[in-house]
Amino acid sequence: MIDYLLSQVNTVKTFSSLADTKANTLLSACNQNHDPKNQLKYLVIGPSVVAQGLANLGYTVDCIDGIAIDHHNLTSLSSSIEDLLNSNVKYDYVIALDEWLCRAETEQQQIDKINIMPQLATRGFYTSIKDYKNMSSRDRFFEENFELKSDAGNCIIIRKREWNQNDRQAWTQKNYIIQNDDLTVIEPVPCRTMYFKQLAKFSTDAGAKDFQVDKKLMYKPLFSKSFEYIVYISF
C-alpha cells in the first residue's frame, strides 16, 4: 500500500520537512545521544521517511526496502538483510519502524527478527509498536481513516484487522483505498501483536543490555493517524 500512495505524491517536496521532524523525534527518544559529527552509520529498514530525515540532518544512512530518494547522505541498498549478515556488515544503529516486528506469521519469525539485530547493530536498535494490551475494542478492528491529498484525486485509506479466531495474537491486515470513487484493495498482510513485556523478554534472550520504551515521544507512520511507541534496545 505504501508504494501505491507514494506514487500519488511528490516524495521529496511533500515529505522533506516532515522527514526532519520524524527523524528528530526518533533521535530524541529514549535519552540517547546522537550527533552527525560522530560519523556513525545508520541502517533504516522499510519505507520510513526517517531515512530521508536522518540524511537531511547530516547522518550517513543506508536503507533497505525504503523510499527511493536521491540524497548524498543516503544509499538505497539492493541487497537483503540476509546479504548484509552474510557479508558481516555492521552498523552503529539499526532502525525498523512502522511495526516491523509485527509483520510476521509466527512468533518464531518475530524472534528471528530480533535475534539478527545484535549481528547488525553494534550500539542499538530502534523500532515502534502499538500498545495492543490496552487498546480499545474499537481500535483493535479499525484504524482511524486517513485522507491523502493528491493531484490525481484524494485517497481515502481504510485499514481493517481481521483477527484469527484460533490465535489471539494473530490478525490479517487489510487495506482499502478509495480514489475518485474507485476502490483499490491492497494485498492482505499477515501480522502478529508484540507486547512490551514480550519484546523485552525476546530482546533479553537475544543479549540486549538495555530496553527502553519512550512514554512521552511517539512516532506516527506515513499515511496514518495512529501513533506508535518508540522502543530502543541496546546490545
N, CA, C and O of each residue as an XYZ file, in Angstrom:
940
protein
N       0.812     -1.200      0.000
C       0.000      0.000      0.000
C       0.850      1.255      0.000
O       0.516      2.233     -0.670
N       1.957      1.238      0.754
C       2.832      2.404      0.825
C       3.324      2.790     -0.567
O       3.352      3.971     -0.911
N       3.710      1.803     -1.364
C       4.212      2.085     -2.716
C       3.148      2.788     -3.554
O       3.453      3.725     -4.292
N       1.893      2.334     -3.440
C       0.814      2.948     -4.213
C       0.609      4.399     -3.796
O       0.483      5.276     -4.651
N       0.576      4.660     -2.500
C       0.333      6.020     -2.013
C       1.505      6.943     -2.336
O       1.311      8.118     -2.647
N       2.715      6.408     -2.260
C       3.883      7.221     -2.603
C       3.859      7.627     -4.073
O       4.362      8.690     -4.434
N       3.280      6.788     -4.914
C       3.212      7.106     -6.338
C       2.259      8.259     -6.627
O       2.260      8.815     -7.725
N       1.448      8.614     -5.637
C       0.465      9.671     -5.823
C       0.984     11.054     -5.443
O       0.307     12.055     -5.678
N       2.171     11.118     -4.863
C       2.678     12.397     -4.368
C       4.124     12.599     -4.795
O       4.807     11.648     -5.177
N       4.592     13.862     -4.728
C       5.997     14.192     -4.929
C       6.707     13.954     -3.608
O       6.576     14.747     -2.676
N       7.460     12.863     -3.524
C       8.010     12.428     -2.244
C       8.913     13.476     -1.611
O       8.755     13.804     -0.435
N       9.861     14.006     -2.385
C      10.820     14.955     -1.825
C      10.113     16.225     -1.368
O      10.360     16.711     -0.264
N       9.238     16.764     -2.210
C       8.540     18.007     -1.892
C       7.599     17.820     -0.709
O       7.538     18.676      0.174
N       6.877     16.727     -0.681
C       5.843     16.520      0.327
C       6.416     16.170      1.691
O       5.891     16.610      2.713
N       7.494     15.380      1.720
C       7.933     14.802      2.981
C       9.240     15.358      3.535
O       9.710     14.881      4.569
N       9.837     16.342      2.887
C      11.142     16.811      3.329
C      11.119     17.325      4.767
O      11.870     16.827      5.606
N      10.273     18.309      5.067
C      10.221     18.852      6.431
C       9.639     17.836      7.400
O      10.060     17.760      8.554
N       8.659     17.044      6.926
C       8.084     16.003      7.774
C       9.136     14.968      8.143
O       9.157     14.477      9.271
N      10.003     14.639      7.204
C      11.069     13.664      7.459
C      12.005     14.169      8.546
O      12.415     13.400      9.415
N      12.347     15.456      8.509
C      13.228     16.025      9.530
C      12.581     15.932     10.909
O      13.241     15.588     11.890
N      11.300     16.237     10.977
C      10.582     16.192     12.256
C      10.562     14.790     12.827
O      10.821     14.591     14.014
N      10.252     13.810     11.974
C      10.189     12.425     12.447
C      11.573     11.924     12.862
O      11.695     11.188     13.841
N      12.614     12.315     12.127
C      13.971     11.901     12.483
C      14.388     12.508     13.815
O      14.973     11.820     14.652
N      14.095     13.779     14.020
C      14.432     14.433     15.289
C      13.682     13.803     16.456
O      14.235     13.666     17.548
N      12.427     13.417     16.232
C      11.659     12.737     17.272
C      12.323     11.432     17.668
O      12.463     11.126     18.852
N      12.731     10.662     16.664
C      13.381      9.385     16.943
C      14.695      9.584     17.691
O      14.966      8.884     18.667
N      15.514     10.536     17.238
C      16.822     10.760     17.851
C      16.701     11.273     19.280
O      17.606     11.071     20.090
N      15.597     11.933     19.595
C      15.395     12.479     20.940
C      14.801     11.452     21.900
O      14.798     11.669     23.112
N      14.299     10.338     21.371
C      13.627      9.340     22.198
C      14.623      8.513     23.007
O      15.760      8.291     22.589
N      14.175      8.073     24.148
C      14.898      7.091     24.972
C      16.261      7.584     25.448
O      17.138      6.775     25.750
N      16.451      8.908     25.520
C      17.640      9.505     26.155
C      18.963      9.032     25.553
O      19.926      8.773     26.275
N      19.000      8.922     24.216
C      20.240      8.550     23.549
C      20.867      9.790     22.905
O      20.161     10.703     22.477
N      22.184      9.809     22.844
C      22.905     10.961     22.284
C      23.332     10.664     20.850
O      24.034      9.687     20.587
N      22.899     11.517     19.934
C      23.255     11.374     18.525
C      23.820     12.694     18.020
O      23.342     13.770     18.380
N      24.840     12.593     17.186
C      25.455     13.789     16.604
C      26.083     13.382     15.275
O      26.896     12.459     15.244
N      25.729     14.043     14.183
C      26.313     13.676     12.889
C      27.827     13.815     12.854
O      28.482     13.199     12.015
N      28.393     14.617     13.755
C      29.842     14.780     13.799
C      30.552     13.497     14.207
O      31.746     13.334     13.954
N      29.815     12.585     14.842
C      30.422     11.323     15.280
C      30.630     10.346     14.125
O      31.317      9.336     14.275
N      30.037     10.651     12.978
C      30.190      9.846     11.763
C      29.804      8.379     11.978
O      30.476      7.467     11.497
N      28.712      8.178     12.706
C      28.200      6.835     12.916
C      27.335      6.410     11.723
O      26.831      7.248     10.975
N      27.176      5.104     11.564
C      26.431      4.569     10.427
C      25.056      4.072     10.878
O      24.927      3.396     11.899
N      24.031      4.423     10.093
C      22.652      4.067     10.398
C      22.078      3.222      9.259
O      22.305      3.505      8.083
N      21.335      2.189      9.629
C      20.607      1.376      8.664
C      19.122      1.508      8.962
O      18.685      1.255     10.085
N      18.348      1.903      7.961
C      16.890      2.002      8.108
C      16.255      0.913      7.258
O      16.536      0.798      6.065
N      15.399      0.116      7.883
C      14.702     -0.969      7.194
C      13.252     -0.545      6.966
O      12.543     -0.196      7.911
N      12.818     -0.580      5.704
C      11.433     -0.260      5.399
C      11.235      1.163      4.906
O      12.142      1.991      4.989
N      10.030      1.446      4.386
C       9.743      2.733      3.736
C       9.386      3.840      4.721
O       8.272      4.363      4.694
N      10.311      4.193      5.577
C      10.090      5.278      6.535
C      10.837      6.524      6.076
O      11.983      6.438      5.634
N      10.184      7.691      6.181
C      10.847      8.942      5.810
C      11.911      9.336      6.830
O      12.621     10.322      6.633
N      12.025      8.580      7.911
C      13.094      8.830      8.873
C      14.456      8.730      8.197
O      15.386      9.455      8.553
N      14.572      7.829      7.220
C      15.838      7.703      6.496
C      16.190      9.006      5.803
O      17.332      9.460      5.877
N      15.222      9.612      5.132
C      15.446     10.896      4.473
C      15.753     11.990      5.492
O      16.620     12.833      5.261
N      15.042     11.974      6.615
C      15.274     12.973      7.650
C      16.670     12.888      8.232
O      17.320     13.913      8.436
N      17.141     11.674      8.504
C      18.499     11.499      9.028
C      19.529     12.006      8.031
O      20.500     12.664      8.406
N      19.311     11.696      6.758
C      20.232     12.167      5.714
C      20.225     13.696      5.652
O      21.280     14.316      5.521
N      19.046     14.303      5.744
C      18.954     15.768      5.738
C      19.722     16.392      6.900
O      20.289     17.477      6.775
N      19.729     15.685      8.034
C      20.377     16.196      9.243
C      21.883     15.943      9.269
O      22.571     16.359     10.202
N      22.391     15.263      8.244
C      23.833     15.066      8.136
C      24.340     13.703      8.531
O      25.551     13.489      8.591
N      23.437     12.769      8.804
C      23.855     11.424      9.176
C      24.069     10.562      7.930
O      23.453     10.793      6.890
N      24.952      9.568      8.050
C      25.207      8.625      6.962
C      24.249      7.454      7.094
O      24.254      6.752      8.105
N      23.418      7.242      6.065
C      22.318      6.299      6.172
C      22.315      5.328      4.994
O      22.450      5.736      3.840
N      22.159      4.040      5.298
C      21.839      3.031      4.307
C      20.390      2.617      4.519
O      19.879      2.671      5.638
N      19.734      2.207      3.446
C      18.317      1.875      3.544
C      18.015      0.614      2.752
O      18.511      0.434      1.640
N      17.192     -0.265      3.337
C      16.727     -1.480      2.666
C      15.209     -1.416      2.552
O      14.522     -1.127      3.532
N      14.687     -1.685      1.364
C      13.238     -1.676      1.115
C      12.632     -0.323      1.473
O      11.520     -0.247      1.994
N      13.377      0.740      1.187
C      12.931      2.065      1.577
C      12.358      2.871      0.431
O      12.109      2.353     -0.657
N      12.153      4.157      0.701
C      11.647      5.090     -0.295
C      12.823      5.576     -1.141
O      13.853      5.980     -0.602
N      12.672      5.539     -2.434
C      13.755      5.942     -3.334
C      13.949      7.461     -3.276
O      13.127      8.219     -3.790
N      15.032      7.888     -2.653
C      15.347      9.306     -2.513
C      16.779      9.537     -2.995
O      17.689      8.798     -2.619
N      16.977     10.552     -3.820
C      18.319     10.900     -4.280
C      18.936     11.877     -3.285
O      18.587     13.057     -3.269
N      19.856     11.383     -2.454
C      20.470     12.213     -1.418
C      21.907     11.748     -1.211
O      22.174     10.547     -1.172
N      22.831     12.698     -1.080
C      24.247     12.319     -0.990
C      24.586     11.592      0.309
O      25.618     10.925      0.386
N      23.734     11.709      1.332
C      23.983     11.004      2.594
C      23.221      9.681      2.699
O      23.349      8.963      3.691
N      22.435      9.365      1.678
C      21.547      8.206      1.746
C      21.837      7.231      0.608
O      21.870      7.619     -0.560
N      22.047      5.959      0.961
C      22.283      4.912     -0.024
C      21.183      3.878      0.056
O      20.974      3.269      1.106
N      20.475      3.671     -1.048
C      19.437      2.643     -1.104
C      20.080      1.339     -1.560
O      20.569      1.234     -2.685
N      20.073      0.363     -0.688
C      20.736     -0.910     -0.967
C      19.804     -1.854     -1.719
O      18.610     -1.927     -1.428
N      20.352     -2.564     -2.674
C      19.588     -3.594     -3.380
C      19.702     -4.936     -2.670
O      18.952     -5.866     -2.965
N      20.623     -5.031     -1.752
C      20.831     -6.282     -1.017
C      19.744     -6.464      0.041
O      19.034     -5.523      0.397
N      19.635     -7.690      0.530
C      18.676     -8.026      1.571
C      19.367     -8.030      2.930
O      20.588     -7.899      3.018
N      18.579     -8.180      3.977
C      19.159     -8.284      5.321
C      20.064     -9.510      5.399
O      21.125     -9.473      6.022
N      19.630    -10.598      4.757
C      20.449    -11.812      4.765
C      21.798    -11.574      4.087
O      22.819    -12.106      4.522
N      21.797    -10.775      3.020
C      23.053    -10.448      2.342
C      23.989     -9.685      3.278
O      25.192     -9.942      3.302
N      23.436     -8.749      4.045
C      24.250     -7.981      4.989
C      24.837     -8.882      6.065
O      25.999     -8.739      6.446
N      24.029     -9.802      6.546
C      24.512    -10.727      7.574
C      25.636    -11.604      7.026
O      26.630    -11.846      7.711
N      25.478    -12.076      5.796
C      26.492    -12.941      5.196
C      27.794    -12.201      4.914
O      28.866    -12.806      4.889
N      27.696    -10.886      4.702
C      28.895    -10.094      4.417
C      29.497     -9.471      5.673
O      30.496     -8.754      5.609
N      28.865     -9.762      6.832
C      29.362     -9.270      8.128
C      29.424     -7.743      8.212
O      30.273     -7.187      8.908
N      28.517     -7.074      7.498
C      28.438     -5.612      7.573
C      27.821     -5.218      8.913
O      26.850     -5.826      9.363
N      28.395     -4.196      9.542
C      27.898     -3.730     10.836
C      27.485     -2.264     10.750
O      28.076     -1.479     10.009
N      26.467     -1.915     11.517
C      26.020     -0.534     11.646
C      26.007     -0.163     13.127
O      25.872     -1.024     13.996
N      26.148      1.114     13.390
C      26.041      1.550     14.784
C      24.598      1.438     15.266
O      24.338      0.964     16.372
N      23.658      1.880     14.420
C      22.242      1.828     14.791
C      21.428      1.247     13.641
O      21.662      1.565     12.475
N      20.480      0.401     13.985
C      19.518     -0.120     13.022
C      18.133      0.388     13.426
O      17.775      0.365     14.604
N      17.361      0.845     12.441
C      16.038      1.419     12.689
C      15.025      0.695     11.817
O      15.167      0.654     10.594
N      13.997      0.121     12.450
C      12.922     -0.556     11.712
C      11.604     -0.181     12.381
O      11.221     -0.764     13.395
N      10.922      0.791     11.804
C       9.718      1.351     12.410
C       8.461      0.762     11.770
O       8.521     -0.267     11.098
N       7.327      1.423     11.986
C       6.054      1.018     11.365
C       5.688     -0.423     11.725
O       5.242     -1.185     10.867
N       5.876     -0.793     12.983
C       5.522     -2.124     13.473
C       6.176     -3.236     12.647
O       5.548     -4.243     12.321
N       7.429     -3.030     12.325
C       8.168     -4.014     11.531
C       8.154     -5.395     12.187
O       8.068     -6.411     11.497
N       8.237     -5.430     13.498
C       8.255     -6.713     14.199
C       6.896     -7.409     14.178
O       6.816     -8.614     14.415
N       5.839     -6.669     13.899
C       4.502     -7.263     13.856
C       4.199     -7.919     12.518
O       3.264     -8.713     12.415
N       4.977     -7.596     11.496
C       4.730     -8.187     10.187
C       5.379     -9.574     10.136
O       6.478     -9.755      9.614
N       4.663    -10.527     10.693
C       5.153    -11.908     10.781
C       3.960    -12.838     10.924
O       2.901    -12.446     11.413
N       4.150    -14.081     10.487
C       3.081    -15.071     10.600
C       3.176    -15.870     11.887
O       2.163    -16.358     12.388
N       4.379    -16.009     12.427
C       4.570    -16.811     13.645
C       5.411    -16.037     14.654
O       6.123    -15.097     14.301
N       5.317    -16.444     15.895
C       6.132    -15.834     16.931
C       7.612    -16.087     16.682
O       8.446    -15.232     16.980
N       7.944    -17.251     16.138
C       9.342    -17.555     15.865
C       9.918    -16.595     14.836
O      11.089    -16.228     14.931
N       9.126    -16.181     13.858
C       9.609    -15.204     12.886
C       9.908    -13.871     13.565
O      10.863    -13.190     13.193
N       9.109    -13.496     14.546
C       9.373    -12.275     15.293
C      10.663    -12.404     16.090
O      11.476    -11.480     16.119
N      10.849    -13.540     16.728
C      12.074    -13.792     17.491
C      13.292    -13.757     16.574
O      14.332    -13.210     16.940
N      13.163    -14.342     15.382
C      14.275    -14.351     14.430
C      14.662    -12.934     14.023
O      15.846    -12.638     13.868
N      13.673    -12.054     13.847
C      13.968    -10.663     13.507
C      14.772     -9.990     14.607
O      15.715     -9.249     14.329
N      14.400    -10.246     15.853
C      15.116     -9.641     16.980
C      16.519    -10.228     17.110
O      17.471     -9.512     17.420
N      16.639    -11.516     16.874
C      17.934    -12.182     17.042
C      18.998    -11.704     16.073
O      20.190    -11.801     16.368
N      18.587    -11.186     14.917
C      19.597    -10.728     13.956
C      20.132     -9.341     14.309
O      21.167     -8.931     13.783
N      19.449     -8.619     15.184
C      19.860     -7.251     15.475
C      21.250     -7.151     16.118
O      22.015     -6.261     15.744
N      21.608     -8.026     17.069
C      22.976     -7.941     17.613
C      24.052     -8.196     16.559
O      25.202     -7.799     16.742
N      23.688     -8.856     15.456
C      24.645     -9.114     14.386
C      24.793     -7.920     13.448
O      25.770     -7.828     12.704
N      23.818     -7.003     13.483
C      23.850     -5.839     12.604
C      24.190     -4.554     13.333
O      24.898     -3.701     12.798
N      23.685     -4.408     14.560
C      23.801     -3.147     15.296
C      24.809     -3.274     16.428
O      24.631     -4.088     17.334
N      25.867     -2.470     16.379
C      26.870     -2.508     17.442
C      26.452     -1.688     18.661
O      26.943     -1.920     19.766
N      25.548     -0.732     18.458
C      25.096      0.117     19.569
C      23.644     -0.143     19.945
O      23.350     -0.455     21.099
N      22.736     -0.017     18.986
C      21.354     -0.197     19.369
C      20.403     -0.331     18.198
O      20.765     -0.126     17.039
N      19.171     -0.683     18.541
C      18.109     -0.947     17.581
C      16.869     -0.173     17.990
O      16.422     -0.263     19.134
N      16.308      0.596     17.046
C      15.066      1.329     17.268
C      13.932      0.649     16.508
O      14.094      0.252     15.354
N      12.780      0.520     17.168
C      11.591      0.032     16.495
C      10.381      0.738     17.082
O      10.519      1.552     17.995
N       9.195      0.433     16.567
C       7.982      1.056     17.092
C       6.853      0.043     17.087
O       6.731     -0.760     16.163
N       6.024      0.084     18.126
C       4.882     -0.828     18.256
C       3.721     -0.092     18.923
O       3.911      0.921     19.596
N       2.540     -0.615     18.723
C       1.349     -0.085     19.400
C       1.142     -0.823     20.727
O       1.690     -1.904     20.943
N       0.351     -0.225     21.599
C       0.037     -0.843     22.888
C      -1.223     -1.690     22.716
O      -2.326     -1.242     23.029
N      -1.056     -2.904     22.221
C      -2.209     -3.753     21.954
C      -2.894     -4.230     23.236
O      -4.092     -4.514     23.226
N      -2.157     -4.319     24.319
C      -2.747     -4.791     25.568
C      -3.832     -3.847     26.063
O      -4.861     -4.293     26.572
N      -3.607     -2.537     25.916
C      -4.555     -1.543     26.423
C      -5.361     -0.874     25.307
O      -5.949      0.187     25.515
N      -5.388     -1.482     24.149
C      -6.104     -0.914     23.012
C      -7.613     -1.108     23.183
O      -8.058     -2.162     23.637
N      -8.385     -0.107     22.827
C      -9.837     -0.212     22.920
C     -10.357     -1.217     21.896
O      -9.704     -1.490     20.889
N     -11.532     -1.759     22.165
C     -12.103     -2.764     21.266
C     -12.335     -2.181     19.881
O     -12.169     -2.882     18.882
N     -12.719     -0.903     19.802
C     -12.927     -0.258     18.500
C     -11.623     -0.182     17.711
O     -11.591     -0.487     16.520
N     -10.540      0.232     18.390
C      -9.253      0.398     17.707
C      -8.630     -0.937     17.321
O      -7.782     -0.992     16.431
N      -9.040     -2.001     17.976
C      -8.478     -3.310     17.643
C      -8.906     -3.763     16.246
O      -8.202     -4.548     15.611
N     -10.035     -3.285     15.768
C     -10.543     -3.751     14.478
C     -10.306     -2.757     13.341
O     -10.085     -3.160     12.199
N     -10.354     -1.457     13.653
C     -10.161     -0.448     12.617
C      -9.210      0.639     13.103
O      -9.290      1.083     14.248
N      -8.299      1.066     12.207
C      -7.536      2.277     12.477
C      -8.329      3.465     11.966
O      -9.180      3.325     11.088
N      -8.041      4.644     12.526
C      -8.750      5.838     12.094
C      -8.476      6.089     10.611
O      -7.337      6.012     10.149
N      -9.544      6.389      9.883
C      -9.405      6.627      8.443
C      -8.494      7.824      8.184
O      -8.370      8.730      9.008
N      -7.861      7.796      7.008
C      -6.881      8.824      6.649
C      -7.144      9.272      5.220
O      -7.440      8.452      4.350
N      -7.036     10.578      4.978
C      -7.212     11.099      3.625
C      -5.915     11.729      3.146
O      -5.343     12.587      3.820
N      -5.457     11.300      1.984
C      -4.244     11.831      1.368
C      -4.627     12.695      0.180
O      -5.304     12.233     -0.739
N      -4.190     13.961      0.198
C      -4.473     14.852     -0.917
C      -3.511     14.558     -2.066
O      -2.304     14.427     -1.867
N      -4.070     14.459     -3.263
C      -3.273     14.107     -4.431
C      -3.807     14.829     -5.652
O      -5.012     15.053     -5.762
N      -2.916     15.198     -6.577
C      -3.334     15.834     -7.827
C      -4.202     14.901     -8.667
O      -5.017     15.354     -9.471
N      -4.023     13.612     -8.478
C      -4.805     12.632     -9.237
C      -6.144     12.329     -8.588
O      -6.922     11.526     -9.104
N      -6.418     12.978     -7.446
C      -7.651     12.712     -6.704
C      -7.335     12.222     -5.315
O      -6.508     11.325     -5.145
N      -7.978     12.795     -4.320
C      -7.685     12.439     -2.938
C      -7.955     10.965     -2.668
O      -8.908     10.382     -3.186
N      -7.088     10.376     -1.840
C      -7.209      8.967     -1.473
C      -7.741      8.843     -0.047
O      -7.204      9.455      0.876
N      -8.776      8.066      0.124
C      -9.274      7.739      1.463
C      -8.762      6.344      1.807
O      -9.004      5.384      1.075
N      -8.060      6.245      2.918
C      -7.393      4.998      3.301
C      -8.140      4.364      4.462
O      -8.365      5.001      5.491
N      -8.521      3.111      4.291
C      -9.228      2.365      5.341
C      -8.407      1.133      5.686
O      -8.046      0.347      4.810
N      -8.116      0.974      6.972
C      -7.346     -0.185      7.434
C      -8.192     -1.011      8.396
O      -8.801     -0.476      9.322
N      -8.219     -2.295      8.167
C      -9.035     -3.196      8.988
C      -8.213     -4.405      9.410
O      -7.463     -4.971      8.615
N      -8.364     -4.791     10.671
C      -7.712     -6.002     11.182
C      -8.743     -7.117     11.295
O      -9.787     -6.953     11.927
N      -8.442     -8.240     10.681
C      -9.281     -9.428     10.839
C      -8.531    -10.404     11.733
O      -7.547    -11.013     11.314
N      -8.999    -10.549     12.960
C      -8.287    -11.331     13.966
C      -8.520    -12.831     13.754
O      -9.605    -13.267     13.371
N      -7.475    -13.592     14.015
C      -7.519    -15.046     13.899
C      -8.294    -15.623     15.088
O      -7.947    -15.367     16.242
N      -9.322    -16.385     14.807
C     -10.145    -16.931     15.886
C      -9.424    -17.987     16.704
O      -9.821    -18.271     17.834
N      -8.369    -18.574     16.149
C      -7.639    -19.635     16.860
C      -6.341    -19.147     17.500
O      -5.707    -19.882     18.257
N      -5.944    -17.912     17.200
C      -4.699    -17.352     17.740
C      -4.953    -15.880     18.066
O      -5.059    -15.051     17.161
N      -5.048    -15.560     19.338
C      -5.448    -14.210     19.765
C      -4.395    -13.161     19.449
O      -4.679    -11.967     19.535
N      -3.197    -13.574     19.086
C      -2.152    -12.608     18.761
C      -1.983    -12.391     17.258
O      -1.160    -11.578     16.837
N      -2.745    -13.100     16.466
C      -2.567    -13.025     15.007
C      -3.753    -12.344     14.341
O      -4.902    -12.512     14.750
N      -3.445    -11.565     13.297
C      -4.511    -10.974     12.505
C      -4.034    -10.805     11.062
O      -2.842    -10.907     10.769
N      -4.977    -10.548     10.184
C      -4.675    -10.213      8.798
C      -4.974     -8.742      8.592
O      -6.089     -8.284      8.842
N      -3.967     -7.998      8.131
C      -4.130     -6.567      7.880
C      -4.682     -6.380      6.471
O      -4.054     -6.777      5.489
N      -5.865     -5.770      6.382
C      -6.480     -5.496      5.084
C      -6.546     -3.990      4.878
O      -6.901     -3.239      5.787
N      -6.201     -3.565      3.674
C      -6.120     -2.137      3.366
C      -6.934     -1.838      2.119
O      -6.862     -2.553      1.119
N      -7.711     -0.760      2.203
C      -8.561     -0.355      1.089
C      -8.310      1.122      0.794
O      -8.191      1.934      1.712
N      -8.229      1.467     -0.497
C      -8.021      2.852     -0.914
C      -9.142      3.248     -1.862
O      -9.364      2.607     -2.890
N      -9.848      4.321     -1.498
C     -10.907      4.863     -2.349
C     -10.373      6.145     -2.977
O     -10.008      7.085     -2.271
N     -10.328      6.177     -4.306
C      -9.806      7.343     -5.034
C     -10.686      7.593     -6.251
O     -10.833      6.730     -7.117
N     -11.268      8.790     -6.302
C     -12.181      9.133     -7.403
C     -13.288      8.092     -7.559
O     -13.654      7.713     -8.671
N     -13.807      7.644     -6.426
C     -14.894      6.651     -6.374
C     -14.454      5.264     -6.832
O     -15.284      4.365     -6.961
N     -13.162      5.082     -7.079
C     -12.644      3.759     -7.421
C     -12.039      3.114     -6.176
O     -11.356      3.773     -5.392
N     -12.295      1.836     -6.009
C     -11.795      1.107     -4.847
C     -10.616      0.231     -5.251
O     -10.712     -0.563     -6.186
N      -9.505      0.385     -4.537
C      -8.336     -0.472     -4.722
C      -8.143     -1.289     -3.450
O      -8.047     -0.731     -2.357
N      -8.087     -2.601     -3.594
C      -7.882     -3.495     -2.458
C      -6.433     -3.953     -2.479
O      -5.976     -4.574     -3.438
N      -5.720     -3.636     -1.406
C      -4.302     -3.984     -1.314
C      -4.153     -5.396     -0.762
O      -4.940     -5.835      0.076
N      -3.147     -6.089     -1.238
C      -2.915     -7.470     -0.810
C      -2.834     -7.555      0.713
O      -2.073     -6.801      1.320
N      -3.591     -8.445      1.347
C      -3.576     -8.556      2.812
C      -2.212     -9.004      3.333
O      -1.465     -9.705      2.650
N      -1.912     -8.584      4.548
C      -0.616     -8.881      5.163
C      -0.833     -9.607      6.496
O      -1.576     -9.109      7.342
N      -0.210    -10.758      6.701
C      -0.321    -11.443      7.996
C       0.498    -10.719      9.060
O       1.638    -10.327      8.814
N      -0.083    -10.547     10.230
C       0.592     -9.809     11.307
C       0.366    -10.490     12.652
O      -0.521    -11.328     12.811
N       1.202    -10.098     13.615
C       1.065    -10.578     14.989
C       1.318     -9.416     15.947
O       2.119     -8.525     15.665
N       0.632     -9.442     17.070
C       0.896     -8.437     18.095
C       2.284     -8.651     18.692
O       2.848     -9.744     18.636
N       2.815     -7.571     19.267
C       4.056     -7.658     20.034
C       3.862     -6.790     21.274
O       3.790     -5.565     21.175
N       3.778     -7.422     22.428
C       3.576     -6.695     23.670
C       4.919     -6.236     24.231
O       5.959     -6.816     23.922
N       4.888     -5.191     25.058
C       6.132     -4.637     25.591
C       6.924     -5.681     26.392
O       8.130     -5.828     26.197
N       6.252     -6.394     27.280
C       6.945     -7.405     28.087
C       7.465     -8.545     27.217
O       8.534     -9.101     27.469
N       6.699     -8.875     26.202
C       7.111     -9.924     25.273
C       8.368     -9.501     24.520
O       9.306    -10.285     24.376
N       8.383     -8.256     24.040
C       9.551     -7.746     23.323
C      10.756     -7.637     24.238
O      11.881     -7.916     23.825
N      10.525     -7.234     25.478
C      11.625     -7.136     26.443
C      12.253     -8.513     26.682
O      13.477     -8.636     26.745
N      11.424     -9.535     26.812
C      11.951    -10.898     27.030
C      12.730    -11.391     25.821
O      13.836    -11.914     25.961
N      12.153    -11.225     24.629
C      12.838    -11.679     23.420
C      14.161    -10.942     23.245
O      15.148    -11.533     22.807
N      14.184     -9.655     23.585
C      15.406     -8.864     23.453
C      16.461     -9.317     24.448
O      17.640     -9.418     24.109
N      16.038     -9.588     25.673
C      16.970    -10.080     26.688
C      17.552    -11.426     26.268
O      18.749    -11.670     26.420
N      16.702    -12.287     25.743
C      17.166    -13.590     25.265
C      18.184    -13.444     24.130
O      19.052    -14.297     23.944
N      18.060    -12.343     23.373
C      18.980    -12.094     22.254
C      20.257    -11.398     22.700
O      21.139    -11.131     21.884
N      20.362    -11.099     24.011
C      21.577    -10.494     24.533
C      21.510     -9.002     24.755
O      22.550     -8.355     24.884
N      20.300     -8.428     24.804
C      20.161     -6.982     24.992
C      20.684     -6.555     26.365
O      20.490     -7.244     27.367
N      21.350     -5.405     26.381
C      21.848     -4.829     27.628
C      20.849     -3.852     28.238
O      20.823     -3.650     29.452
N      20.027     -3.247     27.380
C      19.085     -2.246     27.852
C      17.847     -2.271     26.970
O      17.927     -2.546     25.773
N      16.695     -1.979     27.582
C      15.421     -1.969     26.874
C      14.615     -0.779     27.365
O      14.326     -0.675     28.557
N      14.248      0.124     26.451
C      13.520      1.326     26.853
C      12.313      1.548     25.946
O      12.371      1.331     24.736
N      11.225      1.984     26.561
C      10.042      2.433     25.832
C       9.823      3.894     26.198
O       9.633      4.216     27.371
N       9.848      4.781     25.210
C       9.651      6.198     25.499
C       8.172      6.457     25.773
O       7.317      6.104     24.960
N       7.869      7.074     26.915
C       6.479      7.304     27.307
C       5.974      8.688     26.893
O       4.791      8.987     27.056
N       6.867      9.538     26.357
C       6.470     10.892     26.001
C       6.483     11.128     24.495
O       5.509     11.623     23.927
N       7.585     10.774     23.859
C       7.696     10.967     22.413
C       7.146      9.745     21.680
O       7.489      8.609     22.008
N       6.293      9.988     20.686
C       5.710      8.885     19.937
C       5.920      9.108     18.440
O       6.135     10.230     17.980
N       5.851      8.018     17.707
C       6.090      8.031     16.267
C       4.775      7.774     15.529
O       3.997      6.900     15.910
N       4.540      8.550     14.466
C       3.357      8.331     13.634
C       3.808      7.984     12.227
O       4.507      8.779     11.598
N       3.431      6.821     11.714
C       3.849      6.415     10.361
C       3.256      7.328      9.291
O       2.345      8.113      9.551
N       3.799      7.202      8.083
C       3.210      7.887      6.949
C       1.787      7.383      6.704
O       1.481      6.218      6.956
N       0.934      8.261      6.217
C      -0.416      7.892      5.804
C      -1.186      7.226      6.939
O      -1.912      6.254      6.727
N      -1.020      7.756      8.133
C      -1.697      7.181      9.289
C      -1.931      8.254     10.346
O      -1.171      9.216     10.454
N      -2.985      8.073     11.114
C      -3.235      8.945     12.268
C      -3.022      8.204     13.575
O      -3.337      8.714     14.651
N      -2.491      7.013     13.475
C      -2.306      6.152     14.637
C      -0.857      6.227     15.127
O       0.070      5.948     14.366
N      -0.663      6.601     16.389
C       0.678      6.738     16.948
C       1.215      5.395     17.444
O       0.457      4.501     17.821
N       2.540      5.282     17.432
C       3.221      4.088     17.924
C       4.275      4.488     18.949
O       4.839      5.581     18.880
N       4.538      3.590     19.905
C       5.571      3.825     20.900
C       6.946      3.518     20.314
O       7.124      2.540     19.588
N       7.902      4.362     20.640
C       9.280      4.156     20.193
C      10.011      3.302     21.226
O       9.999      3.603     22.420
N      10.639      2.246     20.753
C      11.388      1.320     21.612
C      12.846      1.341     21.210
O      13.178      1.300     20.025
N      13.721      1.405     22.215
C      15.161      1.357     21.947
C      15.769      0.179     22.699
O      15.535      0.002     23.894
N      16.552     -0.623     21.983
C      17.194     -1.814     22.550
C      18.684     -1.720     22.250
O      19.083     -1.584     21.094
N      19.494     -1.791     23.281
C      20.944     -1.729     23.080
C      21.554     -3.106     23.296
O      21.053     -3.910     24.082
N      22.662     -3.363     22.572
C      23.316     -4.675     22.647
C      24.778     -4.524     23.055
O      25.493     -5.519     23.171
